[in-house]
């Protein structure tokens, strides 16, 4: 009986034990809660060098700001229009400095009087569309009409005129740098999906042909204005006698003169004939002219 009595006794036998039990009953839950809160808080914190500092995480945090309409200008921004004097020197001077093919010389007020009487609009129309021996836009189709008008104003005002400088057009928004043009995208898609039915040798030949430049086309666009009529001392296409000493100089010299421009005794040729053709296109035009003049 004595043993049974002791088995049913409470573990708390003294006032100190009671106080300790009550304190533990309060402290243990509080400590558990504090530890749990610290664990949750530490799990959400991101320290330096952690995944939160990766470029992807930073971009994600900044995206709401970047989406507020701020855009970077594309590499191919609006075309920078040239001044009238720049266009004149590059395209018009070959004829208008010498009066070749009936072109009114810049500074010759008498030659410009009748033309100035036609009005600015008519002068610009003739310069843009071409008239008599002068090709459209002086032979450079890449010129903007505002650039052509600026060149006309420059020449006319150097020759007694008082024409008004044209206002520049508002620049069109540049196309997205990351999106290819529709035609380019279509070409890429067609190229990627087209079946390879030709042999490797045929494919190589097709690539080589695609890389060739049509010298005649470049000539018709940039060179015919002077070389077709022998303007400003330019040797006429097919004139073997005039071309013979030039051909003897070799292609390297002919290419250099055509690309960089040349000042001769009979006249001068502006760089690339006053056009925006590439070096390869100019070389192809020279090859065409020399082949047709041998």
Beta strands, then each sheet from edge to edge (+ up, - down):
strand 1: 262-263
strand 2: 268-269
sheet 1: 1+ 2-
end
